[in-house]
Amino acid sequence: MAYCGGAYDNLENRALFEFDDDELETLGKSIVQIINMELEKEDHNSALLVFWDQIVDCYKDKKKQRKIPCKAMESGVVIDLYGEVFPNCPVLMEKKLGNIKHKDIDHILNGIQAVSLKAFIEKFKCGGCWNDCQVVTNINQSGKFLYDEYNKIKMRKFQDAIKFPETIDFSLDNFPFLLSGWHSLEKKNEFGFRWTEPKFALPVPSNTIAIEMFVSVPKFIVRSKNARITIQIDNMDSVSASIKTSEWQKIRITLPCKVNKTIIGNILINGCFCPGEHGESGDFRKLGMAVNSIHFMKNLCCKKIIDR
């Protein structure tokens, strides 16, 4: 979406940026097609997809932009050819913060003008621009907003699936029906798994009454505290299970009630491990656990439930 604003000296051409309802409907359909194509790519940019997905709604109602906090003074600044430092925002580009010829950048970013401008941005809650160079950064730095909106986008695609599988087995397939918080597929011989972040999500299909996972948890998490895995699903009480060992193990959690329709399930681990921070490798990902398989159980068959 092209941006009309004073920083680009194009305010007199505002009419070029206006769209009628038919044009917006066509634009919305085109964006959905593009998003669905991007979702097929392993390395797609989740913040960019959320940005595209919000364009038409935010064009119709600019107040909706305000739910995305402005990070113009947190994500970076602009330094021009003469050393002048400005906030990374086209609306506030006339606000000089200082000059790097006279002060170093740390002093400028912690100076009176910068502190005052941060307070102004927080109070003003602008939401007045929709230029991708800043808004995508805002979305990327707004953790909960990005997590929730990205999952909604993927769920729309998944809900069109004819049949959602009852078992996910990473040794057999690079399963596409995953939401936030999953790292790339890894394989050791024929054994496949994915590392997760401490919080991750996946669709839970209708009629599920329990979720069973074959997982391994880093020793650091098990050693350091009472490690637990918790499942949160909308309109249900959260349920959890303890993790006693770092060895590969089956963990089964029974839900408070049967799932009526395919819905987002959020899974949390009360700890994380970063190999790079402990000098074990150059891997600086925040790891929760490794998952080999997930089974959505529709019938418990009177089997013993592990630590509900």
Secondary structure as GFF3:
##gff-version 3
##sequence-region A 1 308
A	DSSP	three_ten_helix	6	8	.	.	.	ID=ss1
A	DSSP	three_ten_helix	11	17	.	.	.	ID=ss2
A	DSSP	alpha_helix	21	39	.	.	.	ID=ss3
A	DSSP	alpha_helix	46	60	.	.	.	ID=ss4
A	DSSP	three_ten_helix	62	67	.	.	.	ID=ss5
A	DSSP	beta_strand	77	79	.	.	.	ID=ss6
A	DSSP	beta_strand	84	87	.	.	.	ID=ss7
A	DSSP	three_ten_helix	90	92	.	.	.	ID=ss8
A	DSSP	beta_strand	98	99	.	.	.	ID=ss9
A	DSSP	alpha_helix	105	109	.	.	.	ID=ss10
A	DSSP	alpha_helix	112	124	.	.	.	ID=ss11
A	DSSP	alpha_helix	132	140	.	.	.	ID=ss12
A	DSSP	alpha_helix	143	158	.	.	.	ID=ss13
A	DSSP	beta_strand	167	169	.	.	.	ID=ss14
A	DSSP	beta_strand	182	188	.	.	.	ID=ss15
A	DSSP	beta_strand	191	196	.	.	.	ID=ss16
A	DSSP	beta_strand	199	204	.	.	.	ID=ss17
A	DSSP	beta_strand	210	216	.	.	.	ID=ss18
A	DSSP	alpha_helix	219	224	.	.	.	ID=ss19
A	DSSP	beta_strand	228	233	.	.	.	ID=ss20
A	DSSP	beta_strand	239	242	.	.	.	ID=ss21
A	DSSP	beta_strand	249	254	.	.	.	ID=ss22
A	DSSP	beta_strand	263	269	.	.	.	ID=ss23
A	DSSP	three_ten_helix	275	278	.	.	.	ID=ss24
A	DSSP	beta_strand	290	297	.	.	.	ID=ss25
###
